[in-house]
Amino acid sequence: NCNSRRDSPQGTMFRRCSSHVRFALRRRFYSTSSPFFQQILLPELTGQTVGYITDVEGNIGHWNRWIDLTTIVSRNEATSELDLHDKCHLVYGGDVWDRGKGDLRIIKDLVTLKKRYPSRVHFVLGNRDINKLRLLSELEDEVVQRDMQTYWAGRVKPSPNQEGGMPGRLRLILEKTMGCPHSFEFRRQELKELGVITSEDSVEEQGQKIATSYLDAVRKGGLLAEYLRLGSLALLLGDCLFVHGGFHENTLGWVPPPTAAGDRAESVQQWVQQLQSFHDREIEDLYSDSHSRRTNFNSKWSHLYENEAFLEKPYTLASEIVRGYRRGTSLGFPTANLDVPSLSVTPLTYDGGKESLEIPEDNTALLLEDIQTGVYVGCARIYSSDTSELLFPQYYPCVFSVGWNPTYNNTSKTIEAHLLDIDISSTLPHKEPLPSDFYGERIDIHTLVFLRNEVKFDNLDALVSCIQEDVARTKGYLCLLQLFLNDKNLIKGKVIEDVDSNIYRDNATEFDPSSTDELCQTSSFVPYAKQPWSAMGGYCSHHVGSGLLQYGMGGLRGRVKNPTVVYENFLHDGAPHLPSQVVLKYLRDSGISKVFTGHQPHGDSPVVMTADAKDASVVQFFTCDTSYAKDVQWSTQFFDSSQECLRKITDASVEVEAKAKDSDCIDSEAFDTRGRAVAEVCLHFRESTYDNVNNGRVVSTPPSCDVKIQGTLNNGVQYSFKLDDGYVGRKFDVDDTATTWWVKAYIDVSSNSSDKERVFVICKSEGINVCNSLISEEELSTFM
């Protein structure tokens, strides 16, 4: 009874249920704002403290500094494992690996902790976590022997004298496509410290052990595989939402894959639940024993696709659509039949100096007899036969046959195309269904891929089964078709949003559209089914885990932004930037008051951004990645009180700074970008209040929380404060410089308990350059 009072028999019965039953009920009602959800489920968080840390990225020194700082966990000296303290939760915000020599030890700590405290330890997956799934296919022997190419960086060339084999390919992947140029050597250091690599190992043996450690971790049962399985793309605790990156209007409520229904989740609760379902499906598909959903397609017909390949000489078929035998419709695959007598077959060439594909006048039209019979993949467009104007602006992916239909014993050659109701330009379904009647109109089909030869089937059931296989493989080429259209500018008037500079920040090479021309050099292509996912990308790829892999990337084919909470962020050109009113309303309508993210670094302490309005509730955003804290600059020249504030915090922290300088826990000095900085956000959930209203019905308010932020700045100064001062999280402009400053933290420099005195840490930023300054509360009040 969802409308039960908390003190009703139903409410009492719920509290007496076993923990397993309560967990199941919470999962059932987690996506609703019903009184049951508010009165019974959420109050379990009351009195609990949640610690949040994110983006450790393999830095073992930073990890150990956080363990010394936090009151959430502690290292058990007897077992060397982490213990989670009573009434405490831990949320790890993503990105465990890549930029330090502690990858294996940190992820072991986290996974072990999660398995010991499954309901109180939570993982939010980051891009650096998800992208390691690529290694499952990219380190296969057959793939390693070929040149490497990715859809965002084109052909990736190894460095001179780079080792070969699996170790060399792993180094290339890490350095050139994952934004971690030192990870290979960091792993070597860690394996030496763990005793896996010894002084007796040759360089080749060491490289093999490094590569094996990566593969073992991502394979089923490995530490990273377990971390991914136990993680989430988004997490809700009370009125707090956790994601790795961020979101904007185009991301709200969107759940992959893009070829699904297209509706967006109406609330944050529903959105989080659907993202979790998507995650669970992808992980199950990835680590299931059969991999039957996408990897092998239908093994019954696999022998028919041995000659599947890209066409060395693609061409365009153009003709009028005529009535056929309607056999495709009866089989569930309606087709557009091309009028063979009026058919034109023309080579498809690209004139790089023009906006669209052009057919040079001196090219001789191909003859239908020159085209090999079989089944093909292409993209189609439909024109009016009277005006030659487009009837529909979009391109339709299609699978079509050229031949004699041997199952039906045709006596004349036919061309039949089955169009998929998908807009290739966005890989999204159309809002309006594809019309069924095109008779008399003209169709152009750009032919790009040969799938299989014609086959005479024993019965119609076998024919339908193979056509289903044809369609499945065609969907696997959607990303190729999108590349073809975007890069060749076939979509006139279609504005493709360029990527933000941060989209490919994790790649060593900037995305270069010209490099994708190499991907159209079909002579160098191998059959698509043998390509690793990164070569083509796409949510619809036949590779297992492709949906999750794509959701972890910042960009899609053709430099189009990917609407993903993993990669977006709340910074604009490196500066804090509140989202739009549409986003704020979506959060408020769902009862969300706080959003926690990492991913995009900003300074040496978390950034808080407060969005408030007279007629609406406050929403606060916390971006907590401090992975470039060492580079933060300090200045005292902008404000009158800065010099005096610096003296006060220095006097208050001499002992702290000396301790920090003597610390030996910083990772390899030359490559460490964190310095001494470490930070943690702690949430303490208050008791819910209950009021009798509406003739005795009990109405509760979901538990909210008090926020405490603590840590150490890059200059060694410690801070710890509750977010209740009215200043932190707000910005102000300095008129004479037109500079925006954000208030990030404050330090208590009171000489005694009766005289409260605070020094505020403020910052300005541009790109990755962050400048901190200090200001007194008195001077700060003049700007607010």
Secondary structure, DSSP 8 states (H G I E B T S, - for coil): -TT--TTSHHHHHHHHS-HHHHHHHHHHHTT---HHIIIIIGGGGTT-EEEEE---TT-HHHHHHHHHH-SSEEE-TTT--EEE-TTEEEEE-S--SSSSTTHHHHHHHHHHHHHHSTTTEEEB--HHHHGGGGHHHHTSHHHHTS-EEETTTEEE---TT---HHHHHHHHHHHHHSS-TTHHHHHHHHHHHTTSS-TTS-HHHHHHHHHHHHHHHHSTTSHHHHHHHH-BSEEEETTEEEESS---TTTTT--S-TTS-----SSHHHHHHHHHHHHHHHHHHHH-SS-TTTTS--GGGGGGGTT-EEEEEEEEEEEEEE----HHHHHT---EEE-STT-EEEE-B--TTSSS-B--TTS--B-GGGS--EEEEEEEEEE-TTT--BSSSS-EEEEEEEE--TTTT-SS-EEEEEE-SEETTTTEE-SS---S--TT-EEEEEEEEEEE-----SSHHHHHHHHHHHHHHHHTTHHHHHHHHHHTT-STT-------TTTTTTSSS---GGGGGGGG-GGG---GGGS-HHHH--TT-SSTTHHHHHHTSSEETTTEE---TTT--SEETTEE----HHHHHHHHHTT--EEEE-SS--TTS-EEEEEEETTEEEEEEEE---TTGGG-EE--SSSTTHHHHHHHHHHHTHHHHHHHHT------TTT---TT-EEEEEEEE----EEEETTTEEEE----EEEEEEEE-TTS-EEEEES-SSSTT-EEEETTTTEEEEEEEEEE--SSSSS--EEEEEEEEETTEEEEEEEEHHHHHTT-
